Amino acid sequence: MKNPKFFLKLVSVLILFLTINACKKDKEVCTNFNEINDRQHISDLTTLNKVPKFLDTLAQYPQLRVSSIVDDENMIKMDCDKFAGNLIIFFDTYELSISKKDNYVYAGGDIKVPQNIDNIPLISSEDAIIKAKSELTFPSCVNYRLGLFPKYNEITDITTYTLAWKITDSKGRVPFVIIDAKTGLLLMKDDGVRDAQ
């Protein structure tokens, strides 16, 4: 080898370059956001054929969308999201279950939905996503959905509904941020971190 010092410098620079690049964390850069606007049932309804009352309820109340079904040794239960037109009502669900032991039927939640909702957002989904990303770090790309955010007033016993954008991580339900679609104000956020008890 004619110039060992040059070779050592070259190897040192190459090792340094590889070390620096190996230590960088690959962050997923996402510019493609996914709008969720479906109203299809999330669960397979085949199990509900065993309980005609459940199917009748779904036919009578088209504002319900089945989000999950439990069929175990004790009961059959369906959990439903609620919609006002094409707008999902965040965190407002309806549950119907029947006991396999004594055929007792239990209904949980209010089946009514608000009427005459102004569904035109003044804040764009893009602006809501920017605001959400300023509130929380999302580990991957995001999904977004326009819906209604319920606010219950304990004094008046009245629930009002605010048009809102829900921004979620594309790989799960949390983290999420809910932004008022009229004012751009933060309504709620959840980073998904839970304290150990």
C-alpha positions in Angstrom: 0.0 0.0 0.0 1.5 3.3 -1.1 -0.2 5.7 1.3 -1.3 4.0 4.6 -2.2 7.4 6.2 -4.6 8.2 3.4 -6.1 4.7 3.6 -6.6 5.1 7.4 -8.2 8.5 7.0 -10.6 7.1 4.3 -11.6 4.1 6.5 -12.1 6.5 9.5 -14.3 8.8 7.5 -16.3 5.9 6.1 -16.8 4.4 9.6 -17.9 7.8 11.0 -20.3 8.2 8.1 -21.8 4.8 8.6 -22.1 5.3 12.4 -23.9 8.6 12.0 -26.4 7.2 9.5 -26.9 4.1 11.6 -27.8 6.2 14.6 -30.5 8.2 12.8 -34.0 7.0 13.6 -36.1 6.5 10.5 -39.2 8.7 11.0 -42.1 7.9 8.8 -42.7 11.0 6.8 -46.4 11.0 5.8 -48.0 13.4 3.5 -51.0 11.2 2.6 -53.8 11.6 5.1 -56.8 9.2 5.0 -60.4 10.5 5.4 -62.8 8.1 7.1 -66.4 8.7 6.1 -68.0 5.2 5.9 -71.1 4.1 7.6 -70.8 0.4 6.9 -71.1 -2.0 9.8 -67.6 -2.8 11.2 -68.6 -6.3 12.4 -70.0 -9.3 10.5 -73.7 -9.4 11.2 -74.1 -13.2 10.7 -74.2 -13.8 14.5 -77.2 -11.5 14.8 -79.3 -13.9 12.7 -79.7 -15.8 16.0 -81.5 -12.7 17.5 -84.1 -11.3 15.2 -84.8 -8.5 17.8 -81.3 -7.1 17.0 -81.9 -7.2 13.3 -85.2 -5.5 13.8 -83.6 -2.8 15.8 -81.0 -2.1 13.1 -83.7 -2.0 10.5 -85.9 0.4 12.6 -82.9 2.7 13.5 -80.7 3.3 10.5 -78.6 5.7 12.6 -76.9 2.7 14.3 -73.8 1.1 12.9 -72.6 -2.2 14.6 -69.0 -1.7 15.8 -68.6 -5.0 17.7 -70.5 -8.2 18.5 -69.9 -10.5 21.5 -71.2 -14.1 21.4 -70.1 -16.1 24.4 -71.6 -18.6 26.8 -73.6 -15.9 28.7 -74.9 -13.5 26.1 -75.0 -12.1 22.6 -74.3 -8.3 22.6 -73.9 -5.7 19.9 -72.3 -2.3 20.4 -73.3 0.4 17.9 -71.9 3.7 16.9 -74.5 6.4 16.3 -74.8 8.7 13.3 -76.8 11.9 12.7 -77.0 11.7 8.9 -73.5 10.9 7.7 -71.8 12.4 10.8 -70.7 9.9 13.5 -71.3 11.0 17.1 -68.0 10.5 18.8 -68.1 8.6 22.1 -71.9 8.2 21.9 -72.8 4.5 21.6 -75.8 2.2 21.9 -75.7 -1.3 23.3 -78.2 -4.1 23.0 -77.6 -7.5 24.7 -79.6 -10.6 25.4 -78.9 -13.2 28.1 -78.6 -16.8 26.9 -79.7 -17.9 30.4 -83.1 -16.2 30.7 -83.5 -14.2 27.5 -83.4 -10.9 29.4 -82.8 -8.0 27.0 -80.7 -5.1 28.1 -80.4 -1.8 26.2 -77.8 0.8 27.1 -77.6 4.3 25.8 -80.0 6.7 24.2 -81.0 5.7 20.6 -82.0 9.3 19.7 -79.7 11.5 17.6 -79.7 15.2 17.1 -81.5 16.7 14.2 -80.9 19.8 12.0 -77.1 19.9 12.5 -75.1 22.4 10.6 -72.6 20.1 8.9 -70.4 22.7 7.1 -67.0 23.0 8.7 -65.3 26.4 8.8 -62.0 24.9 9.6 -60.5 22.7 6.8 -59.3 19.1 7.6 -55.8 20.3 6.6 -55.9 23.0 9.3 -57.3 20.6 11.8 -54.5 18.1 11.1 -51.9 20.9 11.6 -53.5 21.9 14.9 -53.6 18.3 16.0 -50.0 17.7 15.2 -49.1 20.8 17.3 -50.9 19.2 20.2 -49.6 15.6 20.0 -47.0 13.6 18.3 -48.5 11.0 16.0 -46.2 8.0 15.4 -47.4 7.4 11.8 -49.8 8.8 9.3 -53.1 10.1 10.4 -56.8 9.4 9.7 -59.4 12.2 10.0 -63.1 12.2 10.3 -65.8 14.9 10.5 -68.4 14.1 13.2 -70.2 15.5 16.2 -68.6 15.9 19.7 -71.2 15.7 22.5 -71.0 18.0 25.4 -73.2 17.1 28.4 -74.3 19.9 30.8 -75.0 18.3 34.2 -76.9 21.4 35.4 -79.4 21.6 32.6 -79.2 17.8 31.8 -78.9 18.7 28.1 -76.4 17.4 25.6 -75.3 19.8 22.9 -73.3 18.8 19.8 -70.3 20.5 18.2 -69.2 19.8 14.7 -65.6 18.5 15.0 -62.7 16.9 13.3 -61.2 13.8 15.0 -57.6 13.2 14.0 -56.3 9.7 14.9 -53.1 7.7 14.3 -53.6 5.6 11.3 -52.5 2.5 13.1 -54.9 2.7 16.1 -57.5 4.6 18.0 -55.0 6.6 20.0 -53.4 9.0 20.1 -56.3 11.3 19.0 -57.1 14.9 18.9 -60.6 16.5 18.5 -60.7 20.0 17.0 -63.8 22.2 16.8 -64.6 22.4 13.1 -66.2 25.9 13.4 -63.6 27.6 15.7 -60.4 25.5 15.4 -60.3 25.2 19.2 -59.0 22.0 20.9 -61.9 20.0 22.4 -60.1 16.9 23.6 -56.9 15.0 23.2 -55.6 11.6 24.3 -52.0 10.6 23.9 -52.8 6.9 24.7 -50.4 6.8 27.7 -52.0 5.3 30.8 -50.5 5.5 34.3 -49.8 2.2 35.9 -52.0 1.7 39.0 
